[in-house]
Amino acid sequence: MMLPGSNRRIFTVAKHVGMAVPGKLPDGRQMVSRAQQEAENYKRFYGTTIPTKVLSDRLANYCHAFSLYWHLRPLGSAALTASYDDQGPHIYLSETNGVSYRYYGIAVGKGRQGIKTELERLKLGNLSCREALKIVCKCLIKQRDDTSNKKFEIELAWISDETNKQFVRVPKELAKESEDEAKKEIEQEDEDSDDMES
């Protein structure tokens, strides 16, 4: 039995950078450890925080190396890297095949296509982080397999002006409030669709 909060998939790499790891968790933790080393080495060598593009490219190269040699197993986890630096907020996806792209909004893993569709409909540049929390919760709950009796936990973290450009977990009260509002909206939509069918 898992305790709530014991199977974390969101990690802090540096004050201004955070990472979410879908896929195999041990491989994800290995990537987080590598990202933390890269950020620390960059800070020590250059005296400034690592740009997200540089970190993302280095992670992609690290993943790519595992697909080149016969004695290494390819990593089973991608890395979603979020940061806020002088150029503004960024989200990068470093894939296991060694490519890295920047996105405004991206989903990976099971159910990603439905979430991507929802994200494409939104005007992400016009949303505040608080507004986006509810939308993210709603997307995650909608894409959850209803036939599965497994309990699930929504992990939320953010980086914005509100957090002083630092990557932190969303406060529990706010996360719970956003999740409850999303569930209410989904129930309301279900009731409306049932009424229209009648």
N, C-alpha and C positions, 0 to 999 in steps of 0.2 A: 504494500500500500504506500502510495506516495503522499507525502505531506504537502500541503499547499505552499507554493514558492520554492520547492526543493529542486525542480527540474528547469532551471532558468535557461533561456535562450537569448537573452539580451544582456550584453556586457559593455562596460565602459573601457575604452582603449586609452583615452587621455581625457583631460577636462573638456575639450571641444569635440571629441570624437567618440561615437558609440557604435556598436556592432550587433546585428542580429544574425543568428546562424541557423538556417533551416537544414534539414537533412540529418546525417549521423552526428549526434552530439559530441562524442569524443573527437572526431575530426574537426568539428566546429570549435571546440575548446583549443585544439592545437592551432587553428588559424587565429583565434583571439590572442593566444600567447605570442604568436609570431608578430601580430599587429602591434601588440604592446611593446615588444622588443624593438620593432622598426621605429615606432614613435619616440621611444626613449633614446635610441641611438641617434636619430635625426636631431632631436633637441640638444643632445650632448655635443654633437659635431657642428651643427649650424647655429645653435643658440636661439632657435625659434621653433614654433610648433610646426608639425609636419602638415603640408597641404594635403587635402583629401585625395586629390588626383594622384599624387605621388604614392601615398599609402595604398590606395586601391590598386595601382599598377604593380606595386611590389608584392601585394598579396596575390594578384593574378599570376605573376611570374613564379611565385612560390608554389601555387597550385599546379601550374603548368609543368614544373620540374618533376612533380609526382607522376605525371603521365608519360614522361620520356624514358625512364629507365626501368628495366625489367625487374629489378630488385625492390622497387617501390610500388606500393598499391596506390591507385588514384584516390584522392580525397573524396569522401562522400558528403561534402557539405559546401555550400556556397557561402558568401559573406555579403551581407547588406551593410554598408558603411554609411553612417549619417554624421554630418559635421556642420559646424558654423564657423566660418573664418572671415577674413577681410573681404572676400568676394561674395559673401552671403551663405545661405544654407545650401547643402549639397546632399544628394543620395547617390551612391555608387553601388553597383552589383558586380562583385568579382566572382566569376563562375569557375567551376572546377577544370574547365578546358583551357584556362589561361587568358580569357578575355575579360575586359572590364569596361562597363559603360555607365554613363551618368543618366539619371532619370529624374523626372518630377515626382513620379509615383510608380511603384513597382510592387508586384507580388510574386512570390516563388513558393514552390511546394504544392501540396495537394489543394485543389480548389482555386488555383491561381487564376485560371482563365475568367471565372465569374467575377473575381475581385478586380482584375485588370479592366474588364468591361465597365464596372462601376466607376473605377478611377478615371477612365477616359471620358466619362460623361460630366465629370466635375470640373469646375474652374478652380484648380488648385492654387493658383496665384492669388485668388481673392478670399481664400479661407483663412481664418485664424486657427491657431493650434487647438484651441478649445472646441471650435466647431468641427475640426477634423477628427478629434477624438471620438465623437459620437458616430461619425460616418464610418470610421475605421471599425469600431465595435460592431456596428450594424452589418457591414460587409462580412466580417469574420463570423458572426453568428448565423447569417443567412447561408454562408457556404459550408457551414458545419453539417456533417452527415446526420440527419435526423434519426436514422435507423440504428445508429451506434449509441449504446448506453454508457459509453465511456464519459467520465467527467472531463471537462476541459477548463483551462484557465487562460484568460486573456492577459498577456503581459504588455504593458504600455510604457514607453519612454519617449521623451521629447527633448528637443533642443531648439531654443527660440530666444527672442529678446526677453521674454518673461522669465526665463531661467538664467538670464545674464550670459547667454550664448554658451552654456555648459550643458553637457549631456547628463540628464538625470531621469530617474524613474518618475512616472506620473504619480502624484500623491494618491494613496489608497482611496480616500474619500471621493476624489474627483474621478478616478478610474471606475469606481463602483457606480457613481452617479451617471457617468457616460454609458456604461454597460446597461444600467436599468432603463435609461431613456431610449437606448437603441432597441431593447427588448419590447418596450411599450410601442414604439413605432412599428416594429415588425408585426406585433399582434394587431395593431390598428389596421395595417395594410392587409393582413389576412382576413380580418372582419369585413373590410370594405370589398375585397374580392369575393367573399362569400355572399355578401349582399347583392353584388352585381350579377352573380350567377343565378340567384333566386328569382 
